[in-house]
Amino acid sequence: MDASQLIAQQLLADPRVAEATRLLQAAVTEHAAQLTARPADPQLAEELQNHLNEYANLRGNPLFFPYLGSGAGRSSLVELADGSVKYDLITGIGVHAMGHANPELIAELVPAVISDTVMQGNLQQNAESYKLSRELVALAKHNGAKLDHCFLSSSGAMANENALKILFQYRPGSQRILAFENAFAGRSMVLNQVTDRPKNRVGQPQTIAVDYVPFYDAHADAGVDSLHHSLRVLERHLQRFPDAHCGFIMELVQGEGGYYGAPREYFIALCSLLRKYNVPIMFDEIQTFGRTLQPFAFQMLRLDDYADVVTVGKMTQVCATLFGEKLNPKPGLLSQTFTSSTTAIVAARWILRQLTTGEFYGEQGRIAAIHQRFASRFEALREKAPEKISGPWGVGAMVALTPFDGSAEAAKRVLHGLYDAGVIAFVAGQNPARVRFLPPFLSITDEEIDAACDIIDDVILALPRED
Ligand SMILES: Cc1ncc(COP(=O)(O)O)c(C=O)c1O
C-alpha cells in the first residue's frame, strides 16, 4: 500500500474538496472586497457596547479596546461588530502576520478543517506536527545554530516554561535565572517573576530568583558605557551566585519593554561572558520571530553560535521550544495534552513556507521596505511637530514611536484617538510609554500603510499637548 491508497489522501484528492475550496475562497474574496475603512454604525455600536459590558462582567474586567471582531477582514482591514472597519496594525499583538481572511491561507486550511481531529497532542499527533517540527528545526539551523530539537506547544508562556525546565534540568542545583530589565517572558507563575513588571507579581509567591541586567541604552555615550555597564552588572551576578543560574533569557529586540534593539557587539560581549561561566543562553523570539531582517533575530545578529535554547510563538500560530542535543531533557519532562489545533499547525507550516520562499528578508526585503515606509512617515511627522512624536522607530516589522512626553497618559490618549479614527495599535514600554505597531507584513500593501499613516498623522497632530 502506498500513501495514495490512504483514505485520507483519497479524501483530499476528491474533486468535491477542490471545488468546495475554490467556492469558499471565491466567496471570502468577493465579500471581503467590499471592505473599506469606515466608522461604526450607531445602532450596532450600542449593541456592541451592551455585549462588551456583559463580557466585562463575565471576564471580571473590561477589554482594553471596545473590540469584538465580526469575523470578516482583508489584509490589514478588519470589520468589527459595530460595523466599523479599521486598519489593524497590531494583529492580536503580532499573531496575524498573514492579514485578515487571507484567501490563500483559507484554501490551505480546508484539509485541516476536514481532518479527523480538531486538536493534536501528546498521544495523537498527525503528520503535520512532525513536519512543522522538522521545518522549524531546518529554519533555525539554516546558518549553523545547533538547534536539533523542537517541542511544540500552544502558547508562548508554555514554550518558555518548557525552555526553563530544560535549562534547570541541564544545570542541576541552579536556582536562579538571568534576564534583562524590562523583559517580558509570559504570565505563568514562574514567568511572572521573570517578566519585569511589578504589577504582574502582585499577590504572587516568588517562584524563581531573577537577576536583572540593564538592556542596551543607545543614548549612553554611543552605547559604549551601556555595554560596559551591562557587562559589569552581569559579571557581578555571576560571581555573587557561582553556578547558580540555569541560563540567561534574552529578547534580542525588547518587545513589551519598548521596541529597542542593540548592536551585535553588545550581545557578543554578553554571550562571551556567559560562555566563560558556562551559563546557557536562551533567546526568547516569541515576539521577534519572523519580524526582523532574518527569520530569527539571532540570525539577523549572527548569534547562531550562542543559541542554546530558542522559543517562538505569536505569528507562528503554534509555539515552539528549540534546543540543542546537549540540552535534550530526560523523558517525562515535556509533555502536554495539546500541541495545538490542526488548523493552527497547518497555518504555521504555510506561514513558514511564505517566509522561506518570499522576499521578506535582508536589507532589500519587504520587511525592511515596510519599516522604511513607516519610519519615513514618522520622520516627516516629527519634523512637522517635534514635540509630539519621537523615535526610535523600532526594528523591522516591529514598529514604534514615542508620543508626546512618553507618559503613560499620552500613549493612552494616542491609542484611543487612533482606535476611534480607525487604526488599531498598542502600547509598549514605560518611561517612555511607546505606541507600537505589528503590521500584517505578509499581506499589507504600501497603499494600506499610507492610508493608516495618514490617520496616524491626523490624530497626533490634532491632539493637544496637555489634557
Ligand atoms: C517576548 C515574549 N515572550 C513570551 C510571551 C508570552 O507569550 P504568550 O502570551 O503567548 O503566552 C510574549 C507575549 O507577548 C512575548 O512578547
The ligand as a Gaussian input file, in Angstrom:
#p B3LYP/6-31G(d) Opt

LIG

0 1
 C        8.925000      38.050000      24.300000
 C        7.689000      37.328000      24.752000
 N        7.817000      36.171000      25.423000
 C        6.741000      35.478000      25.832000
 C        5.467000      35.931000      25.610000
 C        4.286000      35.144000      26.109000
 O        3.546000      34.635000      25.059000
 P        2.005000      34.197000      25.289000
 O        1.240000      35.455000      25.541000
 O        1.622000      33.501000      24.007000
 O        1.970000      33.276000      26.460000
 C        5.288000      37.148000      24.932000
 C        3.937000      37.686000      24.701000
 O        3.735000      38.862000      24.480000
 C        6.434000      37.862000      24.490000
 O        6.332000      39.035000      23.850000

